[in-house]
Amino acid sequence: MSWGVENQKRREGVMELMEISSRIMKKNPNHVNEVHKSATGCWMEQMYGMQRCDFCDLSLDCPIREEQEWQEYLTKNNIVIEKNS
């Protein structure tokens, strides 16, 4: 049973999410409808209360990934953004 996930660590992560999801839904079947948007915009944090960027590749517009790529771009190109108070 692989769901197309061949990497063992990623598979374990998916299994962990499925278990967490099962517990959340048993506790509150309306969780999906009642969940509040996370402060970071991360869908996983919003739904599961945790971030697992190590295997999350479901959202192309992930705000955490976008920020990370932006910071890498700034560093690579020696760009410093100064904030004026």
DSSP file (Angstrom, degrees, kcal/mol; ACC not computed):
  #  RESIDUE AA STRUCTURE BP1 BP2  ACC     N-H-->O    O-->H-N    N-H-->O    O-->H-N    TCO  KAPPA ALPHA  PHI   PSI    X-CA   Y-CA   Z-CA
    1    1 A M              0   0    0      0, 0.0     0, 0.0     0, 0.0     0, 0.0   0.000 360.0 360.0 360.0 103.6    0.0    0.0    0.0
    2    2 A S    >   -     0   0    0      2,-0.0     3,-3.2     4,-0.0     0, 0.0   0.645 360.0-147.9-120.3 -17.3    2.0    3.0   -1.2
    3    3 A W  T 3  S-     0   0    0      1,-0.3     3,-0.1     3,-0.0     0, 0.0   0.759  78.9 -61.6  51.9  25.5   -0.4    5.7   -2.5
    4    4 A G  T 3  S+     0   0    0      1,-0.2     2,-0.8     2,-0.0    -1,-0.3   0.566 111.0 126.1  78.7   8.2    2.4    6.5   -5.0
    5    5 A V    <   +     0   0    0     -3,-3.2    -1,-0.2     1,-0.2     6,-0.0  -0.859  26.8 167.8-103.0 103.2    4.7    7.4   -2.1
    6    6 A E        +     0   0    0     -2,-0.8     2,-0.4    -3,-0.1    -1,-0.2   0.724  49.3  91.9 -90.4 -22.4    7.9    5.3   -2.5
    7    7 A N  S  > S-     0   0    0      1,-0.2     4,-2.6     2,-0.0     5,-0.2  -0.617  70.7-144.7 -76.1 125.0   10.1    7.0    0.1
    8    8 A Q  H  > S+     0   0    0     -2,-0.4     4,-2.4     1,-0.2     5,-0.2   0.880  97.5  51.0 -59.3 -41.8    9.7    5.2    3.4
    9    9 A K  H  > S+     0   0    0      1,-0.2     4,-1.9     2,-0.2    -1,-0.2   0.913 112.3  46.4 -64.6 -42.2   10.0    8.4    5.5
   10   10 A R  H  > S+     0   0    0      2,-0.2     4,-2.4     1,-0.2    -2,-0.2   0.898 110.6  53.2 -65.9 -39.4    7.4   10.2    3.4
   11   11 A R  H  X S+     0   0    0     -4,-2.6     4,-2.5     1,-0.2    -2,-0.2   0.918 108.4  49.8 -61.4 -43.0    5.1    7.1    3.6
   12   12 A E  H  X S+     0   0    0     -4,-2.4     4,-2.3     1,-0.2    -1,-0.2   0.881 109.7  52.4 -62.6 -37.6    5.4    7.1    7.4
   13   13 A G  H  X S+     0   0    0     -4,-1.9     4,-2.3     2,-0.2    -2,-0.2   0.901 109.1  48.7 -64.0 -41.4    4.6   10.8    7.4
   14   14 A V  H  X S+     0   0    0     -4,-2.4     4,-2.3     2,-0.2    -2,-0.2   0.912 111.2  50.4 -64.2 -42.5    1.4   10.2    5.4
   15   15 A M  H  X S+     0   0    0     -4,-2.5     4,-2.1     1,-0.2    -2,-0.2   0.902 109.5  51.3 -61.9 -40.7    0.4    7.4    7.7
   16   16 A E  H  X S+     0   0    0     -4,-2.3     4,-2.6     1,-0.2    -2,-0.2   0.921 109.9  49.2 -62.7 -43.9    1.0    9.7   10.7
   17   17 A L  H  X S+     0   0    0     -4,-2.3     4,-3.0     1,-0.2    -2,-0.2   0.894 109.1  52.8 -62.3 -39.2   -1.3   12.3    9.1
   18   18 A M  H  X S+     0   0    0     -4,-2.3     4,-2.2     2,-0.2    -1,-0.2   0.899 110.7  47.2 -63.7 -39.2   -3.9    9.8    8.4
   19   19 A E  H  X S+     0   0    0     -4,-2.1     4,-2.4     2,-0.2    -2,-0.2   0.929 113.1  47.7 -67.4 -44.4   -3.9    8.7   12.0
   20   20 A I  H  X S+     0   0    0     -4,-2.6     4,-2.7     1,-0.2    -2,-0.2   0.928 112.3  50.6 -60.8 -44.5   -4.0   12.3   13.3
   21   21 A S  H  X S+     0   0    0     -4,-3.0     4,-2.7     1,-0.2     5,-0.2   0.905 108.9  51.4 -60.0 -42.7   -6.9   13.0   10.8
   22   22 A S  H  X S+     0   0    0     -4,-2.2     4,-2.1     2,-0.2    -1,-0.2   0.925 111.4  46.9 -60.9 -45.7   -8.8   10.0   12.1
   23   23 A R  H  X S+     0   0    0     -4,-2.4     4,-2.1     2,-0.2    -2,-0.2   0.916 112.9  49.4 -63.1 -43.0   -8.4   11.1   15.7
   24   24 A I  H  X S+     0   0    0     -4,-2.7     4,-2.7     1,-0.2    -2,-0.2   0.930 112.6  46.9 -62.1 -45.6   -9.5   14.7   14.9
   25   25 A M  H  < S+     0   0    0     -4,-2.7    -1,-0.2     1,-0.2    -2,-0.2   0.832 110.8  51.7 -69.7 -31.9  -12.5   13.5   12.9
   26   26 A K  H  < S+     0   0    0     -4,-2.1    -1,-0.2    -5,-0.2    -2,-0.2   0.896 114.0  44.8 -67.6 -39.0  -13.6   11.1   15.7
   27   27 A K  H  < S+     0   0    0     -4,-2.1    -2,-0.2     1,-0.3    -1,-0.2   0.899 136.7   6.7 -71.0 -41.0  -13.3   13.9   18.2
   28   28 A N    ><  -     0   0    0     -4,-2.7     3,-2.0    -5,-0.2    -1,-0.3  -0.784  58.8-168.3-147.4  97.8  -15.1   16.4   16.0
   29   29 A P  T 3  S+     0   0    0      0, 0.0     3,-0.3     0, 0.0     4,-0.1   0.696  92.2  55.6 -60.1 -18.6  -16.7   15.3   12.7
   30   30 A N  T >> S+     0   0    0      1,-0.2     4,-1.7     2,-0.1     3,-0.6   0.233  71.3 114.2 -97.3  13.8  -17.2   19.0   11.7
   31   31 A H  H <> S+     0   0    0     -3,-2.0     4,-1.7     1,-0.3     3,-0.3   0.883  72.9  54.4 -52.0 -45.8  -13.5   19.9   12.1
   32   32 A V  H 34 S+     0   0    0     -3,-0.3    -1,-0.3     1,-0.2    -2,-0.1   0.872 113.0  43.0 -59.8 -37.9  -13.1   20.6    8.4
   33   33 A N  H <4 S+     0   0    0     -3,-0.6    -1,-0.2     1,-0.2    -2,-0.2   0.729 119.8  42.2 -80.0 -22.2  -16.0   23.1    8.5
   34   34 A E  H  < S+     0   0    0     -4,-1.7    -2,-0.2    -3,-0.3    -1,-0.2   0.542  82.9 119.4-102.8  -9.0  -15.0   24.7   11.7
   35   35 A V     <  -     0   0    0     -4,-1.7     2,-0.3    -5,-0.2    12,-0.1  -0.272  56.1-135.5 -64.7 143.2  -11.2   25.0   11.3
   36   36 A H        -     0   0    0     10,-0.2    -1,-0.1     1,-0.1    -2,-0.1  -0.717  28.7 -94.7 -98.0 149.7   -9.7   28.5   11.4
   37   37 A K        -     0   0    0     -2,-0.3    -1,-0.1     1,-0.1     2,-0.1  -0.352  44.8-116.3 -61.6 138.3   -7.1   29.8    9.0
   38   38 A S        -     0   0    0      4,-0.2     3,-0.4     1,-0.1    -1,-0.1  -0.376  16.4-119.3 -75.2 156.9   -3.6   29.4   10.4
   39   39 A A  S    S+     0   0    0      1,-0.2    -1,-0.1     2,-0.1    -2,-0.1   0.806 114.7  45.0 -65.1 -30.5   -1.5   32.5   11.0
   40   40 A T  S    S-     0   0    0      2,-0.1    -1,-0.2     1,-0.0     3,-0.1   0.646 108.7-120.4 -88.5 -15.9    1.2   31.2    8.5
   41   41 A G        +     0   0    0     -3,-0.4     2,-0.4     1,-0.3    -2,-0.1   0.485  61.7 148.6  86.4   3.4   -1.3   30.3    5.8
   42   42 A C     >  -     0   0    0      1,-0.2     4,-2.1    20,-0.1    -1,-0.3  -0.595  40.8-153.4 -75.2 122.5    0.0   26.7    5.9
   43   43 A W  H  > S+     0   0    0     -2,-0.4     4,-2.4     1,-0.2     5,-0.2   0.862  94.8  52.6 -65.7 -33.8   -2.9   24.3    5.1
   44   44 A M  H  >>S+     0   0    0      2,-0.2     4,-3.2     1,-0.2     6,-0.7   0.917 109.7  47.2 -69.8 -41.4   -1.3   21.5    7.1
   45   45 A E  H  >5S+     0   0    0      4,-0.2     4,-1.4     3,-0.2    -1,-0.2   0.893 112.8  51.9 -63.1 -38.4   -1.0   23.6   10.2
   46   46 A Q  H  <5S+     0   0    0     -4,-2.1    -2,-0.2     2,-0.2   -10,-0.2   0.916 120.8  30.5 -64.0 -44.8   -4.6   24.7    9.7
   47   47 A M  H  <5S+     0   0    0     -4,-2.4    -2,-0.2     3,-0.1    -3,-0.2   0.857 136.1  22.1 -85.2 -37.4   -6.0   21.2    9.4
   48   48 A Y  H  <5S-     0   0    0     -4,-3.2    -3,-0.2     2,-0.3    -2,-0.2   0.536  95.3-119.9-112.6  -9.3   -3.6   19.2   11.6
   49   49 A G  S  <<S+     0   0    0     -4,-1.4     2,-0.3    -5,-0.6    -4,-0.2   0.739  84.4  79.4  74.8  22.5   -2.1   21.7   13.9
   50   50 A M  S    S-     0   0    0     -6,-0.7     2,-0.5    -8,-0.1    -2,-0.3  -0.988  71.0-128.1-154.5 158.0    1.4   21.0   12.7
   51   51 A Q        +     0   0    0     -2,-0.3     2,-0.1    -6,-0.1     3,-0.1  -0.937  20.3 174.9-111.3 134.0    3.8   21.7    9.8
   52   52 A R    >>  +     0   0    0     -2,-0.5     3,-1.5     1,-0.1     4,-1.0  -0.559  12.6 159.0-134.1  69.0    5.5   19.0    7.9
   53   53 A C  T 34  +     0   0    0      1,-0.3    -1,-0.1     2,-0.2    -2,-0.0   0.688  62.6  80.3 -65.5 -18.0    7.4   20.7    5.1
   54   54 A D  T 34 S+     0   0    0      1,-0.2    -1,-0.3    -3,-0.1   -44,-0.1   0.730 114.8  11.5 -65.9 -21.2    9.7   17.7    4.8
   55   55 A F  T <4 S+     0   0    0     -3,-1.5     2,-0.7   -45,-0.1    -1,-0.2   0.365  95.9 114.4-134.9   5.3    7.1   15.8    2.8
   56   56 A C     <  +     0   0    0     -4,-1.0   -46,-0.0     1,-0.1    -5,-0.0  -0.690  19.5 142.8 -81.3 114.2    4.4   18.4    1.9
   57   57 A D        +     0   0    0     -2,-0.7    -1,-0.1     1,-0.0     3,-0.1   0.044  42.3  98.7-133.7  24.5    4.4   18.9   -1.8
   58   58 A L  S    S+     0   0    0      1,-0.2     2,-0.6     2,-0.0    -2,-0.1   0.720  73.8  58.7 -87.7 -21.4    0.6   19.3   -2.3
   59   59 A S    >   -     0   0    0      1,-0.1     3,-1.1     2,-0.0    -1,-0.2  -0.920  54.6-171.7-118.3 112.5    0.4   23.1   -2.5
   60   60 A L  T 3  S+     0   0    0     -2,-0.6    -1,-0.1     1,-0.3    -2,-0.0   0.762  90.6  51.2 -70.0 -24.7    2.4   25.0   -5.1
   61   61 A D  T 3  S+     0   0    0      4,-0.0    -1,-0.3     5,-0.0     3,-0.0  -0.081  75.0 156.3-104.7  34.5    1.5   28.3   -3.5
   62   62 A C    <>  -     0   0    0     -3,-1.1     4,-2.8     1,-0.2     5,-0.2  -0.435  38.3-146.7 -60.8 122.2    2.6   27.3    0.0
   63   63 A P  H  > S+     0   0    0      0, 0.0     4,-2.0     0, 0.0    -1,-0.2   0.822  98.1  51.8 -64.0 -30.3    3.4   30.6    1.8
   64   64 A I  H  > S+     0   0    0      2,-0.2     4,-2.2     1,-0.2     5,-0.1   0.918 112.1  45.4 -71.4 -43.3    6.2   29.0    3.8
   65   65 A R  H  > S+     0   0    0      2,-0.2     4,-2.8     1,-0.2     5,-0.2   0.915 112.3  52.1 -64.8 -43.0    7.8   27.6    0.7
   66   66 A E  H  X S+     0   0    0     -4,-2.8     4,-2.3     1,-0.2    -2,-0.2   0.911 110.8  47.4 -60.5 -42.9    7.4   30.9   -1.1
   67   67 A E  H  X S+     0   0    0     -4,-2.0     4,-2.5     2,-0.2    -1,-0.2   0.905 112.1  50.1 -65.1 -41.4    9.1   32.7    1.8
   68   68 A Q  H  X S+     0   0    0     -4,-2.2     4,-2.3     2,-0.2    -2,-0.2   0.928 112.3  46.6 -63.0 -45.5   11.9   30.2    1.9
   69   69 A E  H  X S+     0   0    0     -4,-2.8     4,-2.4     2,-0.2    -1,-0.2   0.884 111.9  52.1 -64.4 -38.1   12.5   30.5   -1.9
   70   70 A W  H  X S+     0   0    0     -4,-2.3     4,-2.5    -5,-0.2    -2,-0.2   0.924 110.2  47.5 -63.5 -45.1   12.4   34.3   -1.6
   71   71 A Q  H  X S+     0   0    0     -4,-2.5     4,-2.4     2,-0.2    -2,-0.2   0.890 111.6  50.7 -64.5 -39.3   15.0   34.3    1.2
   72   72 A E  H  X S+     0   0    0     -4,-2.3     4,-2.9     2,-0.2    -1,-0.2   0.909 110.3  50.2 -63.5 -41.7   17.2   31.9   -0.8
   73   73 A Y  H  X S+     0   0    0     -4,-2.4     4,-2.0     2,-0.2    -2,-0.2   0.925 110.8  48.8 -61.5 -45.9   16.9   34.2   -3.8
   74   74 A L  H  <>S+     0   0    0     -4,-2.5     5,-2.9     2,-0.2    -2,-0.2   0.922 114.4  45.6 -60.4 -44.7   17.9   37.3   -1.8
   75   75 A T  H ><5S+     0   0    0     -4,-2.4     3,-1.4     1,-0.2    -2,-0.2   0.936 112.2  50.6 -64.5 -47.2   20.8   35.5   -0.3
   76   76 A K  H 3<5S+     0   0    0     -4,-2.9    -1,-0.2     1,-0.3    -2,-0.2   0.848 116.9  40.6 -60.1 -35.9   22.0   34.1   -3.6
   77   77 A N  T 3<5S-     0   0    0     -4,-2.0    -1,-0.3    -5,-0.2    -2,-0.2   0.219 110.0-119.3-101.1  13.8   21.9   37.5   -5.3
   78   78 A N  T < 5 +     0   0    0     -3,-1.4     2,-0.5     1,-0.2    -3,-0.2   0.882  56.6 159.2  51.1  45.6   23.3   39.5   -2.3
   79   79 A I      < -     0   0    0     -5,-2.9     2,-0.5    -6,-0.2    -1,-0.2  -0.870  22.5-167.7-102.0 128.6   20.1   41.5   -1.9
   80   80 A V        -     0   0    0     -2,-0.5     2,-0.6     2,-0.0    -5,-0.0  -0.970   8.7-151.9-117.4 127.1   19.5   43.2    1.4
   81   81 A I        -     0   0    0     -2,-0.5     2,-0.5     2,-0.0    -2,-0.0  -0.874  11.0-154.3-100.4 120.8   16.1   44.7    2.1
   82   82 A E        -     0   0    0     -2,-0.6     2,-0.6     2,-0.0    -2,-0.0  -0.806   4.7-146.1 -97.1 133.0   16.3   47.6    4.6
   83   83 A K        -     0   0    0     -2,-0.5     2,-0.5     2,-0.0    -2,-0.0  -0.868   9.1-149.2 -99.8 121.8   13.2   48.3    6.6
   84   84 A N              0   0    0     -2,-0.6    -2,-0.0     1,-0.1     0, 0.0  -0.773 360.0 360.0 -90.3 131.7   12.6   52.0    7.4
   85   85 A S              0   0    0     -2,-0.5    -1,-0.1     0, 0.0    -2,-0.0   0.469 360.0 360.0 -80.3 360.0   10.9   52.7   10.6
